Amino acid sequence: MALLQINILNAPNIKAGKCTEAYVTIVNKTTKIKIKTFKSISSISPVWNQTLQILASKSDILEISVQEDAFGIFPKTIAFFSIITEELFNSSSETTFLSISMNAGLNIQIPKINIQNTPIIRIWGEPLEIIITRENSIIPNIVTKCIDYLSQTKILQEEGLLRLAGSNSDVQLWQQKIENREEINFFSTNADPHSVADLLKRYLRALPQPLIPEKVSQGVVAILKCYKTLYYFY
């Protein structure tokens, strides 16, 4: 996998006045499953001059589209373009650009990847600020998936949740799938909640910096102790 920088510039052929947005969707070339969609800022010019950072592999397809009247009831797709990401991986030492001009006049530049100098992109153990930038989300996808599954009423009543260990083989398999950006669906497989909770704990433990910074951790502990005292008092 590599980090692609997609430079969305402008769309001079689109009339100004309507809210217009550009979308980039990563699609698995084999399964045709949409992995992630990234959205540009809204513009009525439309001029973006915005760079989207997207984590992609050679087996992906990039679908680029432009929607007009994005805040309206019926947004209209006025431009569409797709490209196999394998075309962006360049083994030469010189970095080149793939320039795209779509039928709406949308101008996009994507630097090709120099596979000899591209560092390995990982998810496990990466700083939160890097992950949320890549995923264009305020919460890492794996954390959202785990919490959505564990927050079910029947699972919240599970004894020893977040205390008892789960299946080590399941957790290792999921971790490998996360690194390979394979789809994980805890609901369809009726996953063991203790294993899902174990996966979440391992992910948080692997972060290079604690989820709660040390400079505020003592204050958080003090608040929890105060809450516990009030709970028993009432």
N, C-alpha and C positions, 0 to 999 in steps of 0.2 A: 504494500500500500504506500501511497505517497500523498503529500499535501498539495493540492492544486490551488492556485490563486487565479480566480476568474475575475477579470477586470471588466465590469459593466460600465460602459462609457456613456452613450447617449442614443437617442433615436430621433434623428432630425426629420424623418418623414411623417412622424406622428404629430397631429395638430395639438397645440397646447390648450390647456383648459380643463381636461379631464384627468382624473387621478389614474396614473399608469404605474404598473409594477412589473418587474422582471422576476421570473422564477427559474431556479435550476434544480432539477430533480435527478437523484442518483437512482438508477434502475439496474438490478442484477441482470446481466445479459442472458443467463441460463434460465432462471426462474421467472423473469419478467416482474419480479416483486419490487415495488418502489421502496427504497431503503430510507431516503430522507429527502425533504424538500427545503430549499433555502430561498428566502425571499429578499429582494432588494428593498431599499427604502422607497416610499411612495413619492411620486413627482408629477407635477402638472406641466413641466417644461416640455418634454421630459429629458432631463439631464441627470445622470446618477453619479458618474465618476466614482464608483464604489467597487471595492474589492471584496469578494466572498472567498473565504478559505474553506475548502472542501476536501475531506479525506476520501480517497477513491483508490480502487485497484484496477488492474488491467482487465478484469472481467466485468467491469461496469459500463453502463451507457449513461451519458449526460443528456438530459432532455431540457432544452432551454426554451422558454416561452415568455411572451409579453401579454399582459392582460390590461385592457382599457376599462375605465370606470370600475376600478377594483372595489370601491366602497358601495357600488350600486347593487340593486337586487339581482341583475343579470350581467355579471362581468363578461366581457367579450375577449376571447383570445384572438389577437390580431397578428401574431407571429409565432412560429414554432420551428425548432431546429434540434436535431439530435446528432450525437457523435459518440463513437466507441472510444473509451478512454485509452485503449491500447495505442491509438494514434498519437497520443500526447507524450508517450514515453520515448525519449530520444537518447540513444546510446552515445551520440557524439559529445565532445567536450564543450561545444558551443551551444549556449542556450538560445533557442529561437522562440518566436511567438506564433500561435495559431490565431489568425484574425478572422472573425466571422462577421459578415454583413448580411442581416436577414432581410426579408421582404418588406419589413416595416422600417428599414433603415437602422435597425438596432446594431450598434457597433460593440463588439466584444473582443477582448484579447485574453488568451490563455497561454502563459508560458509553458513550453514543453519541459518535461522532466528529464534531467540528466541522471540516468539510473546509476551511473558510476559514483556520483557524489550525493545521492539522495539518502538521508539518514533513515533508519528503520522507524516507522511510525507505530507507536504503541498506545494502548488505551489503559491497560492495567499499570498502575503506579505513576501515571502522569499527573502533573499538577492540575487542580480543578480549573484554573483560569485558562489553561491550554485546551482542556477537553470541551468546556462550554463554548469556547470560541470556534473550535472545529465543528461542533455539533449545532451551532447557532441556537443554543438553548441555555437557560439559566440553571438547569439541573441536568446532570449527565443522564443519558438515556437509560443506562443500566439501573441507576438508582430509581428512576421513575417506574420502570418495569417491576422491580422488586417491591416497591411500596404499593403500587396498584394491586399487586397480587396479595400481599400480606395484609392489606387493609380491609379485606373481606370480613364480614361479621363472623362467619364460622371459623375463620383462621385466627382471628384475634382472640378467640376463646380457646385456642390450642394451648395445652399446658406446656410450659417451658419454652415458649416462643422467644427467640433471641438469647436463650440460655442453653438449651440442648443442642448438641452438634448434629448436623445433617450428614448426608452421604458424601464422603470425600470424593468418590468417583464422579458423582453428578456435578459437584461444584467444579472439579477440574475440567470436566467436559464443557460446562457452560463458559468457564473462563477462556478456554481455547476458542470457542465459538465467538466470544466477544472480541478477541484479538483478530479473528478472521472476518469480523463484521457479518457473521451469519445470524439469521433471524432466530430469536428465542421467544417462545410463546409458552409461558408457564400455565396459562389457562387451558390450552388445548391438550397439554400432556398431563394435566392434573398433578403438577409437581408437588413434591413433598415440601410443606411450608418450612420445616426446619432446615432443609437444604437451601431453599431460597434465602432464608434469613442468614444462613451461614455465608452464602455468596455475598450478600450485602455487607456483612461485617468484614469479610476478607477484603472487599474492595475499599472500604473506608480505612482499614488498617494499612493498606498498601499505599495510601496517599502520602506523598513526601512531606506534607505539612498536615498537622491535626485539623480535623473539621472545625473544631473550636480552638482558635489560637490560644497559645499559652498565656498571653497577656490578659485575656479575659476569662480564662478557664476558672480561676479562683473565684471570680465574681459569680459565675454560673453555679458553681458548687455551693456557694453561700446561699444563693436564691433557692436552690433545691432543698437545702437543709431547712430553710425558713418555711418553705411550703410544706415539708414533711411534718414540722412541728405544729403548724396550724391545722394540718389534716387530722393529726391525732388529738389536738385540743378540742376540735369541734366534733 
